[in-house]
Amino acid sequence: MRNKEIIAVVDNDESVRMSLDSLLRSSGYSVHTYASAHEFLFSDGPEAASCLISDIQMPVMDGIKMYEVLSALGFHIPVIFITGNPDAQRPISAVAMKPIAFFPKPFSTEKLLECIKTALSRCN
């Protein structure tokens, strides 16, 4: 393992979650996956995560709303948004920290890994 930093992946699409889990673990990261914003918010995820990768469009609570809730609760986790719909990047209001990046699916794994390094450098 590279370090104790945990990458949280929140996506309702199981194949995306498992692909990211495999990619990130093979790159030396610890990974926790969540099928929904609620699953992440009502777990130890916000306290444990060093970086958050989240889909934007999810049922019940989308990724941007989850990010706004995290910020309102005082969690300032670096976030990378992924989306199957690039037009889904609605304005983020009342958020203390802006996302690291938005990636349309499919995305470059190399660029995603670079963004994770950037996100983790913000934590140190």
Secondary structure as the mmCIF struct_conf table of DSSP 4:
data_model
#
loop_
_struct_conf.conf_type_id
_struct_conf.id
_struct_conf.beg_label_comp_id
_struct_conf.beg_label_asym_id
_struct_conf.beg_label_seq_id
_struct_conf.end_label_comp_id
_struct_conf.end_label_asym_id
_struct_conf.end_label_seq_id
BEND BEND1 LYS A 4 LYS A 4
STRN STRN1 ILE A 6 VAL A 10
BEND BEND2 ASN A 12 ASN A 12
HELX_RH_AL_P HELX_RH_AL_P1 GLU A 14 SER A 26
TURN_TY1_P TURN_TY1_P1 SER A 27 GLY A 28
STRN STRN2 SER A 30 TYR A 34
BEND BEND3 ALA A 35 SER A 36
HELX_RH_AL_P HELX_RH_AL_P2 ALA A 37 LEU A 41
TURN_TY1_P TURN_TY1_P2 PHE A 42 PHE A 42
BEND BEND4 SER A 43 ASP A 44
HELX_RH_AL_P HELX_RH_AL_P3 GLY A 45 ALA A 48
STRN STRN3 ALA A 49 ASP A 55
BEND BEND5 ILE A 56 ILE A 56
BEND BEND6 PRO A 59 MET A 61
HELX_RH_AL_P HELX_RH_AL_P4 GLY A 63 ALA A 72
TURN_TY1_P TURN_TY1_P3 LEU A 73 GLY A 74
STRN STRN4 VAL A 79 THR A 83
BEND BEND7 GLY A 84 GLY A 84
HELX_RH_3T_P HELX_RH_3T_P1 PRO A 86 ALA A 88
BEND BEND8 ALA A 94 ALA A 94
BEND BEND9 ALA A 96 MET A 97
BEND BEND10 ILE A 100 ILE A 100
STRN STRN5 ALA A 101 PRO A 104
BEND BEND11 LYS A 105 PRO A 106
HELX_RH_AL_P HELX_RH_AL_P5 THR A 109 CYS A 123
#
